[in-house]
Amino acid sequence: MEEIQLIKKLESLKGTKPNNEWVSLVKRDIITKQFERESSVAFNNIINAIGSVFETPRVFAPVLASMLVGVFGFALITAQNTVPGDGLYSLKQAYEEARISVMSPEDKAIAQVEQFDKRLSELDKITEESENQGKKLAAGIVEVQKALVVASKQLSKLPEDQKTELVNNIVSKINKIEKTTNAAIVDNESEGYQEFYKFLAESEIKELEANAKNLTVKQLNLLSQAKESFDISDYARAVEFLYQIQPETTK
């Protein structure tokens, strides 16, 4: 009896039509799930493809890294002997700037004044070379002038026990190179140039005045001329007079 009733109910359902909204929802759900499944498969395929491409290089990464470090290290060592106008000179400068950037203010001041000294040494080296001297000489003078601007701003920050020696060494090199090239390598009227010569002249005058009783008449006359030049802001001229005193100062 129950089976007969069940069959009749099933037959009556054959004519029932589904609600249109329900049909749309079901279709949309099926399509969305299918799209998500296909997208997921496609995405995984892309990831796997990328992984397979880079799988082999990863194996050699340590070797390649070591090679790059070795090549860069060799280039950096080679660059240390370059001068303005050489191919690797920019690498040398980049290394110097990176090293100075992490220093304390006092060490940075010393390093930047020493850097000016190095630029002068490079220029001095260029004057002794014959290969591409014209091009390198011009580049060297530019680098010296740039370094002078930076170094002159650091003079006041130098430790007192190092200041005189550093400045004296730099001024001596400037004079030597200018005599070798028979030309002014820096603008004598520039503020940076004046700062170096002013400091050196002032320092030397004070030292000589403290030692005046041991100076000869000739030396005292040179000291007087140096002071007169200093008073009219001709610091380079003052240094010239002072240099003539130095060899005979101590008795």
C-alpha positions in Angstrom: 0.0 0.0 0.0 2.7 2.4 0.9 4.7 1.6 -2.3 1.6 2.4 -4.4 1.2 5.8 -2.7 4.9 6.6 -3.1 4.8 5.9 -6.8 1.8 8.1 -7.3 3.5 11.0 -5.5 6.6 10.6 -7.7 4.5 10.7 -10.8 2.8 13.9 -9.6 6.2 15.6 -9.3 7.0 15.1 -13.0 4.9 18.1 -13.9 6.4 20.4 -11.3 8.6 23.1 -12.7 11.5 24.6 -10.6 11.5 28.2 -9.5 13.4 30.4 -12.0 15.4 32.2 -9.3 16.5 28.9 -7.8 17.6 27.7 -11.2 19.7 30.9 -11.7 21.3 30.6 -8.3 22.3 27.0 -8.9 23.7 27.7 -12.3 25.7 30.7 -11.0 27.0 28.6 -8.2 28.1 25.8 -10.5 29.8 28.2 -13.0 31.6 30.1 -10.2 32.9 27.0 -8.6 34.1 25.7 -12.0 35.8 29.0 -12.7 37.5 29.0 -9.3 38.7 25.5 -9.8 40.0 26.2 -13.3 41.7 29.4 -12.1 43.3 27.6 -9.3 44.7 25.0 -11.6 46.0 27.6 -14.0 47.6 29.6 -11.2 49.3 26.6 -9.8 50.6 25.7 -13.3 52.1 29.2 -13.6 53.8 28.9 -10.2 55.2 25.5 -11.0 56.5 26.8 -14.4 58.3 29.7 -12.7 59.7 27.4 -10.1 61.0 25.1 -12.7 62.7 27.9 -14.6 64.5 29.2 -11.5 65.2 25.8 -10.0 68.5 25.3 -11.8 70.0 28.7 -11.2 69.2 28.3 -7.4 71.6 25.4 -7.4 74.4 27.6 -8.8 73.5 30.7 -6.7 76.3 30.2 -4.1 78.9 29.7 -6.9 77.6 32.7 -8.9 77.6 34.8 -5.7 81.2 33.9 -4.9 82.3 34.7 -8.4 80.6 38.1 -8.3 82.2 38.9 -4.9 85.6 37.8 -6.3 85.3 39.9 -9.4 84.0 43.0 -7.5 86.8 42.5 -4.9 89.4 42.4 -7.7 88.0 45.4 -9.4 87.9 47.3 -6.1 91.6 46.5 -5.4 92.6 47.5 -8.9 90.6 50.8 -8.5 92.6 51.9 -5.6 95.6 52.6 -7.9 93.5 54.6 -10.4 93.6 58.4 -10.9 91.0 60.8 -12.4 90.4 59.9 -16.1 90.8 56.1 -15.5 88.0 53.7 -16.1 87.6 52.3 -12.5 88.1 55.7 -10.8 84.4 56.1 -10.1 84.4 52.8 -8.2 87.2 54.1 -6.0 85.2 57.2 -5.2 82.0 55.3 -4.5 83.9 53.1 -2.0 85.4 56.1 -0.3 82.1 57.8 0.0 80.5 54.7 1.4 83.2 54.3 4.0 83.1 58.0 5.1 79.3 58.0 5.4 79.3 55.6 8.4 82.0 57.5 10.3 81.5 59.7 13.4 81.5 63.5 12.8 85.1 63.9 14.0 86.4 60.9 12.0 84.4 62.1 9.0 86.1 65.5 9.2 89.6 63.9 9.2 88.7 61.6 6.4 87.4 64.3 4.1 90.5 66.5 4.6 92.6 63.4 4.0 90.5 62.8 0.9 91.6 66.2 -0.4 95.2 65.2 0.3 94.6 62.1 -1.8 93.2 64.0 -4.7 96.4 66.2 -4.6 98.5 63.0 -4.6 96.6 61.7 -7.6 97.2 65.0 -9.4 100.9 64.9 -8.5 101.0 61.3 -9.9 99.3 62.5 -13.1 102.0 65.2 -13.7 104.6 62.4 -13.7 102.8 60.3 -16.2 102.9 60.7 -20.0 99.9 58.6 -21.1 96.7 60.7 -21.6 98.2 63.3 -19.4 96.1 66.2 -20.9 92.8 64.4 -20.3 93.8 63.1 -16.9 95.3 66.5 -15.8 92.0 68.3 -16.5 90.0 65.6 -14.7 92.5 65.6 -11.8 92.2 69.4 -11.3 88.4 69.1 -11.3 88.5 66.5 -8.6 91.0 68.5 -6.5 88.7 71.6 -6.7 85.7 69.6 -5.7 87.5 68.0 -2.7 88.8 71.4 -1.6 85.3 72.7 -1.2 84.3 69.8 1.0 87.6 69.7 3.0 87.6 73.4 3.8 84.3 73.1 5.6 85.7 70.4 7.9 88.8 72.4 9.1 87.2 73.7 12.2 86.1 70.2 13.2 89.6 68.7 13.0 91.3 67.6 16.3 93.8 70.3 17.3 96.7 67.7 17.5 96.2 66.7 13.8 95.0 70.0 12.2 98.4 71.7 11.7 100.1 68.6 10.2 97.2 67.8 7.8 96.9 71.4 6.6 100.7 71.9 6.3 100.9 68.7 4.2 98.1 69.8 1.9 99.5 73.3 1.3 103.0 71.9 0.6 101.5 69.6 -2.0 99.6 72.4 -3.6 102.8 74.5 -3.9 104.7 71.5 -5.3 102.1 70.7 -8.0 101.7 74.3 -9.0 105.5 74.6 -9.5 105.5 71.3 -11.5 102.6 72.3 -13.8 103.5 76.0 -13.8 99.8 76.7 -13.3 97.3 77.4 -10.5 95.4 74.2 -9.8 92.9 75.9 -7.6 91.3 79.4 -7.6 93.5 81.5 -5.3 90.5 83.6 -4.5 88.2 80.8 -3.6 86.9 80.5 0.0 88.2 77.0 0.4 91.7 77.9 -0.7 91.8 80.9 1.6 90.7 78.8 4.5 93.6 76.4 4.3 96.2 79.1 3.8 94.6 81.3 6.5 94.7 78.5 9.1 98.3 77.5 8.3 99.6 81.1 8.3 97.8 81.9 11.5 99.1 78.8 13.2 102.7 79.3 12.0 102.8 83.0 13.0 101.7 82.2 16.5 104.3 79.5 16.9 107.1 81.7 15.6 106.0 84.6 17.8 106.3 82.3 20.8 109.8 81.4 19.6 110.8 85.0 18.6 113.8 85.2 20.9 115.5 82.4 19.0 114.9 84.0 15.5 117.6 85.8 13.6 117.2 89.4 12.3 116.5 88.0 8.9 113.9 85.6 10.2 112.2 88.3 12.3 112.0 90.4 9.1 110.3 87.5 7.2 107.9 87.0 10.1 107.0 90.7 10.0 106.4 90.5 6.2 104.2 87.4 6.8 102.1 89.3 9.3 101.7 92.2 7.0 100.5 89.9 4.2 98.2 88.1 6.7 96.6 91.5 7.8 95.6 92.3 4.2 94.2 88.7 3.8 97.0 87.6 1.4 97.3 84.3 3.2 99.2 82.5 0.5 101.8 85.2 0.4 102.1 85.0 4.2 102.8 81.3 4.0 105.5 81.9 1.4 107.3 84.2 3.9 106.8 81.7 6.7 108.2 78.8 4.7 111.4 80.7 4.3 111.8 80.9 8.1 111.2 77.2 8.8 114.6 75.7 8.0 116.3 77.9 10.5 113.7 78.3 13.2 115.2 76.0 15.8 118.6 76.7 17.3 
